[in-house]
Amino acid sequence: MAPMTSVGEEMHALVERLYPLCRSITGDGVRATLEIVGEYVPLQVHEVPTGTQVLDWTVPQEWNIRDAYIADTAGKRVVDFAASSLHVLGYSVPVSATMPLAELRGHLHTLPEHPAWVPYRTSYYKPEWGFCLTQETLDALPDGEYEVCVDSTLADGHLTYAEHVVPGQVADEVIVSCHVCHPSLANDNLAGIAVAVFLARALAERTPYYTYRFLFAPGTIGAITWLARNAERVERVKHGLVLACAGDPGRLTYKQSRRGDAEIDRVMQHVLAGSERPHRITEFTPYGYDERQFCSPGFDLGVGSLSRTPYAGYPEYHTSADNPDFVSPGAMADTLAVCREAFAVLDRDRRYVNLSPYGEPQLGRRGLYDSLGGRSDAKQAQMAMLWVLSLSDGEHSLLDVAERSGLPFDTVAVAADALHEAGLLKEGR
């Protein structure tokens, strides 16, 4: 794979390319997004008809929009969907009318505390129409009549989502999920899409232990739909990670699974602590992104969430200020690097059984000490061998060894490889 600086720039270019598209939980904007993602990694696209029962939910009508605006009496568009997809309340029903500003105000959304920003608002499950605009624009509007147009359709159609699979050595799966329903918002969640795409490409450069299934789906209803349609596969899902808000300048934040002690929780904590990156580990809450669907008690999957600054934790969240300038190649490259490091640990973690458990085996006559000669980390490598031998009882994994010994996971894994090759360990996974 290219150097991380170059990969970061490629991810940022993907964010910029996706940014203008009007996405929602259904519709052609999602399809156009997946078509572009499909240029980077092959996708299997699924179309689920309106009215399909998915767990306790029903797939809604499909929403598409061609144009929308507010125009003054001179015909000048004072709010224009063509300038930004954020200008229209998501899922707005069609409207064509002329009305006074006093009546129109009830359908307008602004951010008085940030008068130059446009908010992001939706009304998915309640028929409504509206516009989002800056407070500065609203303050400048004179009283009078305005032409209002939302050229949209709400009709039976489909919910669209896609999967990309990186085959592994085993059928057990790791789910990597990101949402594709937000319009022009770069951090939430175009950066997550970009990191997922380039993570998939990196994993495909080797044959990972696990099979990695990447989900590109609208938030909430998309994950629920996938779970409803894949009940037979859920038992294969051993680990999972939801990617969101992956490109802002904040420190990394890992939100634990509902279990709190799932292997992905321990791996992420170990990798983040060992990397000495500024980071935060937070406990699970049943609010956030799609980790709450995967972790719902009926499924109880070991799925956590990785972000930089979490949702609603930065002023630009769900506003026009969350634009491509807000996310950086370096931040996305750093998020990608952590994912790669974590999955390398996840893939390599094993349980072993010590084949010479009565007393300490003689390592010198097997050439294991000799192999350490001249290494600057010889003492650490020797201790790693002793720890691996001590804890290889079929019950402890290499991650257990690393955590208990305080040694880097890579050092422990290399020691296990050497001991296995010398015939002192057998795999107990």
Secondary structure, DSSP 8 states (H G I E B T S, - for coil): ---HHHHHHHHHHHHHHHTTS---SSSHHHHHHHHHHTTTS--EEEEEETT-EETTEE---EEEEEEEEEE-TTS-EEEETTT-GGGB-BT---EEEEEEHHHHGGGEE--TTSTT--B--B-SSS----EE--HHHHHH--SSEEEEEEEEEEES-EEEEEEEEE--SSS-EEEEEEE---SS-IIIIIHHHHHHHHHHHHHTTS--SSEEEEEEE-TTHHHHHHHHHTTTTGGGEEEEEEE-S-SSSS-EEEE--SSS--HHHHHHHHHHHHHT--EEEE---S-SSTHHHHTSTTT---EEEEESS-TTSSTTTTBTTSSTTTS-HHHHHHHHHHHHHHHHHHHH--EEEESS-SS----GGGTTTGGGTT-TTHHHHHHHHHHHHHHTEEEEEHHHHHHHH---HHHHHHHHHHHHHTTSEEE--
